Amino acid sequence: MTDERKKKKDQPLTKAREVELGLRKKFHRQLFTKFAKAINAYDLLQEGDKVAVCISGGKDSMLMAKLFQELKKHNKFPFELVFLAMDPGYREENRRLIEENAAMLEIPITIFSSEIFNAVYDIEKNPCYLCARMRRGYLYSRAKELGCNKIALGHHYDDVIETILMGMLYGGQVQTMMPKLHSTNFEGMELIRPMYLIREADICHWRDYHGLRFLQCACRFTEQNTFCRPDGSSDSKRREIKELIARLKETNPYVEGNIFKSVENVNLRTIISWKKDGRRHSFLDDYDS
């Protein structure tokens, strides 16, 4: 054993080292393997990218940051990371929790402030949706200022399947949360979701195994018992969908995978109408041709 390796072995195990070791061993298959699989399957990362890893302070984004750090160590090709956190108007103790967790996990966050919570507080219709759009706009803008060409958000597999059902049951449309999107307002910028294939239960297991405590949605609406989420949906609707999926799973253990696959196996010949680039198409368009 070299002197350097012996020195590292003799050092006390910090929480950051403990978490990193867990991602290489105990949680490798459930977390890191699925993280890398999504990046490869959806072509989320290319040589020369500079990615703003967006830190909300919750379990998903903090795990995403550690997974990106682990991926960087493998470094099959050069890319850069910026760990970007926005304070939209948190109470002091909530911001402090984000900063303390980042320091403990050795995530070098760049944090900036905005007044989003104040701006949406008096909005009665869809304040969570407006808040999410404003947050994303601020993140894109600051990421671009820092020279990034991508922002990474921590949405996971369960977010995806819940979004599919919510679109059908509450929005009257078939849609999903895409693994990557070109920005329509910030030229040259792209949004990626590398946690796309990771299950929420595995994220919770990782958090609880290491005894970590992260920020929940900490806006003023939360204080009034109305959870909002990063994608702008209300927690009450998400909770209904979660409960529905859980009930369906009791009789069909494959229901979650089938929901996910349903937007991968769309047969356009059995669809009455669809929209693309703002234009509506109908099966009647070429029915007789």
HELIX and SHEET records of a PDB file:
HELIX    1   1 ASP A    3  ASP A   10  1                                   8    
HELIX    2   2 LYS A   15  ARG A   24  1                                  10    
HELIX    3   3 HIS A   28  PHE A   32  3                                   5    
HELIX    4   4 THR A   33  ALA A   41  1                                   9    
HELIX    5   5 LYS A   59  HIS A   74  1                                  16    
HELIX    6   6 GLU A   92  MET A  104  1                                  13    
HELIX    7   7 ILE A  116  VAL A  120  1                                   5    
HELIX    8   8 PRO A  127  GLU A  145  1                                  19    
HELIX    9   9 TYR A  157  GLY A  171  1                                  15    
HELIX   10  10 GLU A  200  TYR A  209  1                                  10    
HELIX   11  11 ARG A  220  GLU A  223  1                                   4    
HELIX   12  12 ASP A  235  THR A  251  1                                  17    
HELIX   13  13 VAL A  255  SER A  262  1                                   8    
HELIX   14  14 LEU A  268  THR A  270  5                                   3    
HELIX   15  15 PHE A  283  ASP A  286  5                                   4    
SHEET    1   A 6 ILE A 109  SER A 113  0                                        
SHEET    2   A 6 GLU A  80  ASP A  87  1                                        
SHEET    3   A 6 LYS A  50  ILE A  55  1                                        
SHEET    4   A 6 LYS A 150  ALA A 152  1                                        
SHEET    5   A 6 GLU A 190  ILE A 192  1                                        
SHEET    6   A 6 LYS A 180  HIS A 182 -1                                        
SHEET    1   B 2 SER A 273  LYS A 276  0                                        
SHEET    2   B 2 ARG A 279  SER A 282 -1                                        
END                                                                             
